[in-house]
Amino acid sequence: MTPTPEPPPPETLPLPPEVDPWALEVGDLKQFGYCPRVVYYRYRFPDFRPETYKMESGESAHERIRRQMRRRPPRGLPSGHTYHERLLYAPELRLVGKIDLLIETESGLVVVDYKNARRARPNWKDQLAAYALLAEATLHKPVQQGYLYLIPLRKLEAVPLTARRKRTVQERIADIIRMIQQESQPDPTPKRSRCLDCEYRRFCNDLF
């Protein structure tokens, strides 16, 4: 099988504002499911982006995981041509993201996201569907299957990437962009325990 030629990836993540000031990162879909206000504040106040210890340690751990997976990908995945950490941009979706592992098989593409956790969260599946949309728009092949790889358990969790799930994510992308453009502050997460280590906690004057 001859691999599909890849378009030139963007040079940075996030994209420079002059490329598309409203382009979202795929990670925003995950974060929106965790707390919508974090995404709102990130784009409303782009010059304010503090790094917490939790964020720094999390990124460091994820980078170690990526290096390990480049050397030894998870077992049980479909065979095909592999692309590690592909940075892709689809202007028609206003979406950019880096896919941990992309596999090109005879029938299409498979997306894999690594998670340093023992249990998959619903918002991670939305993130996986966003990667699928990005890969389809960029490489012009269907993505019907994705996997979350739970590192501590060395476990693959299959996630069917249905048309309905992708459509829901596309609608959410539009909702998030509209929220930012209209400066419409969303409701916070109902789980207040998530606020304790939040870098944007000081902005939620209606809560604290």
Helices and strands as residue ranges (DSSP letters): E 24-25, H 26-34, H 36-44, H 53-71, E 81-90, E 95-104, E 109-115, H 122-139, E 143-150, G 151-153, E 155-160, H 163-181, G 192-195, G 201-203
